[in-house]
Amino acid sequence: MIDFDKSEVFKLKPIDNDKAHPHINSFLIDGETIFAVFKTVRDQVVFTNKRIVAANVQGLTGSKVDFTSIPYSKIHCFSVETSGTLDLDCEIELYVSEVGKVRFEIKGDFDLVSFNKIISAHVLA
């Protein structure tokens, strides 16, 4: 499992949903669909309509991958911060029971308002 205490900030860049780690699709349950995929240099964070899946690539070869799932039902509250004039990154903070705060910093062009609506629909359901 990803050590969220030591990985305070995930600096992510949005990518196409079809670029999700190959194993992610095999993990999805019936009715579960991907609506956003982000990446770091090696790792990925995938948002589905049921949960968030973090793929943490390990080792020099990258053949070992740790997948951590965070069900939306475990998110107690969240915040989003839009980008500004000088700070072009937007941020998402999730407060997850038993884990604590998980923070995602998203670089580049990203529609945070639409994303906030999608997350709200799943967390508040």
C-alpha positions as CSV (number, residue, x, y, z in Angstrom):
1,M,0.0,0.0,0.0
2,I,1.2,3.5,-0.7
3,D,2.5,5.2,2.4
4,F,0.3,8.3,2.2
5,D,2.1,9.8,5.2
6,K,5.4,10.0,3.3
7,S,3.7,10.7,-0.1
8,E,2.0,13.9,1.0
9,V,1.5,15.3,-2.5
10,F,1.0,13.4,-5.7
11,K,2.1,15.8,-8.6
12,L,0.0,14.6,-11.5
13,K,-0.6,15.3,-15.1
14,P,-3.9,14.4,-16.8
15,I,-3.7,11.7,-19.5
16,D,-6.2,10.0,-21.8
17,N,-8.3,7.3,-20.0
18,D,-7.2,4.7,-22.5
19,K,-3.6,5.2,-21.2
20,A,-4.5,3.7,-17.8
21,H,-2.1,1.0,-16.5
22,P,-3.0,-2.3,-18.3
23,H,-4.0,-4.1,-15.0
24,I,-6.5,-1.4,-14.0
25,N,-9.2,-2.6,-16.5
26,S,-8.9,-6.1,-15.2
27,F,-9.5,-4.9,-11.6
28,L,-12.8,-3.1,-12.5
29,I,-16.0,-4.6,-11.3
30,D,-19.3,-4.8,-13.3
31,G,-20.6,-1.3,-13.9
32,E,-17.3,0.4,-12.9
33,T,-15.9,2.9,-15.4
34,I,-12.9,5.1,-15.5
35,F,-13.6,8.9,-15.8
36,A,-10.1,10.4,-15.2
37,V,-6.5,9.2,-15.3
38,F,-3.4,11.0,-14.1
39,K,0.3,10.2,-14.1
40,T,3.6,11.0,-12.5
41,V,6.8,9.9,-14.0
42,R,6.1,6.2,-13.3
43,D,2.9,6.1,-11.1
44,Q,-0.7,6.7,-12.0
45,V,-3.9,7.6,-10.2
46,V,-7.2,6.5,-11.8
47,F,-10.6,7.8,-10.8
48,T,-13.5,5.5,-11.5
49,N,-17.2,5.9,-10.7
50,K,-16.6,3.6,-7.6
51,R,-13.1,4.4,-6.2
52,I,-9.7,5.9,-6.7
53,V,-6.9,3.5,-7.6
54,A,-3.3,4.5,-7.1
55,A,-0.7,2.5,-9.1
56,N,2.7,2.7,-7.4
57,V,5.4,1.4,-9.7
58,Q,8.3,-0.2,-7.7
59,G,11.8,-1.3,-8.3
60,L,14.3,-0.5,-11.0
61,T,12.6,-2.4,-13.7
62,G,9.1,-1.3,-12.8
63,S,7.7,-4.8,-13.1
64,K,6.3,-4.7,-9.6
65,V,3.3,-2.5,-9.1
66,D,1.3,-1.8,-5.9
67,F,-2.3,-1.0,-6.4
68,T,-4.2,0.9,-3.6
69,S,-8.0,1.4,-3.8
70,I,-9.8,4.1,-2.0
71,P,-13.6,3.7,-2.1
72,Y,-15.5,6.9,-2.2
73,S,-17.5,5.7,0.8
74,K,-14.3,6.2,2.9
75,I,-13.9,9.8,1.9
76,H,-15.3,12.1,4.7
77,C,-14.7,15.4,3.1
78,F,-12.7,16.9,0.2
79,S,-11.6,20.3,-1.1
80,V,-10.6,21.5,-4.5
81,E,-8.4,24.5,-5.3
82,T,-8.5,26.1,-8.7
83,S,-5.4,27.3,-10.5
84,G,-4.6,31.0,-10.3
85,T,-2.7,33.6,-12.4
86,L,0.7,32.7,-11.1
87,D,0.1,29.2,-9.7
88,L,-1.1,27.2,-12.7
89,D,-1.7,24.0,-10.7
90,C,-5.0,23.0,-9.2
91,E,-5.2,20.8,-6.1
92,I,-7.6,18.2,-4.7
93,E,-7.5,17.2,-1.0
94,L,-9.3,14.1,0.2
95,Y,-9.8,13.2,3.9
96,V,-10.0,9.4,4.0
97,S,-10.9,7.5,7.2
98,E,-8.0,5.4,8.6
99,V,-5.6,7.0,6.1
100,G,-5.8,10.8,6.7
101,K,-5.3,13.5,4.1
102,V,-4.4,12.6,0.5
103,R,-3.4,15.5,-1.7
104,F,-3.2,15.6,-5.5
105,E,-1.6,18.5,-7.4
106,I,-2.6,18.5,-11.0
107,K,-0.5,20.2,-13.6
108,G,-1.6,21.5,-17.0
109,D,-4.9,22.2,-18.5
110,F,-7.7,20.5,-16.5
111,D,-11.4,21.2,-16.0
112,L,-11.5,21.1,-12.1
113,V,-15.1,22.4,-12.0
114,S,-16.5,19.4,-14.0
115,F,-14.2,17.0,-12.0
116,N,-15.5,18.5,-8.7
117,K,-19.1,17.7,-9.8
118,I,-18.2,14.1,-10.6
119,I,-16.4,13.6,-7.3
120,S,-19.3,15.2,-5.4
121,A,-21.8,12.9,-7.1
122,H,-19.9,9.8,-5.9
123,V,-18.8,11.0,-2.4
124,L,-22.2,12.5,-1.5
125,A,-24.2,9.5,-2.9
